[in-house]
């Protein structure tokens, strides 16, 4: 993952360097005040030839489903098979700050994912839902192979929603191997459902305490229960392997610090 605190102009050399490794994915971020996920994904895709680029995560309250489908279809046409699209509820406080809070985040997310997936399949969509209203709209240039749409969620009801309507689920940093069997059970999807786990990476020691405490508050758990891939490169690699063994399809590490490539290289060597 390209960390949100890094200057945006560093994305290009970061993506190009990763494209020369055995890494499969590069994930970009859309967080309020930091950077836009669509523009970051477009940039990363344009300067690489092999990597899958994941968007983690566009907030449904900020994205009209038709416009989002248009953007995703454009990227999927230009870079076939190399895009993964994450859609989530958005952080409630951030959504309130920009006047985008909704009465039923679950309904909005379900209707957004359902309509975006239908549009990407080339269908004409009419939906008079509780949160989404579309009247006979379709894409002029739908992608031949629609990109997978994943739900970035964490609560039990949202995980079940993801299993019903999305092609994969993204869970946030801090989730550990012991948590994954329960998450997989709540999702309740078939074997084709991708489970992407974000995790902090810090091969120079422990992750900063304030960062861990902030994430613990977001997840509603104790700071000591926040899982990280940290310590020596070998210890970090062991944590990544444990996430795979517990059910993760994809582990996206988020290097913390100003030298992310050095940490990724160290992790890859240990793996």
Buried (B, 14 or more C-beta within 10 A) or exposed (E): BBBBEBEBEBBBEBBBBBBEEEBEBBBBBBBBEBBBBBBBBBBBBBBBEEBBBBBBBBBBBBBEBBEBBBBBBBBBBEBEEBBBBBBBBBEEEBBEEEEBBBEEBBBBBBBBBBBBBBBBEBBEBEBEBEBBEBEEBBBEEBBEEBBBBBBBBBEEEBBBBBBEBBBBBBBBBBBBBEBBEEBBEBBEBEEEBBBBBBBBBBBBEEBEEEBBEBBBEBBEBEBEBBBBBBBEBEEBBBBBBBBBEBBBBBBBBBBBBEEBBEBBBBBEEBE
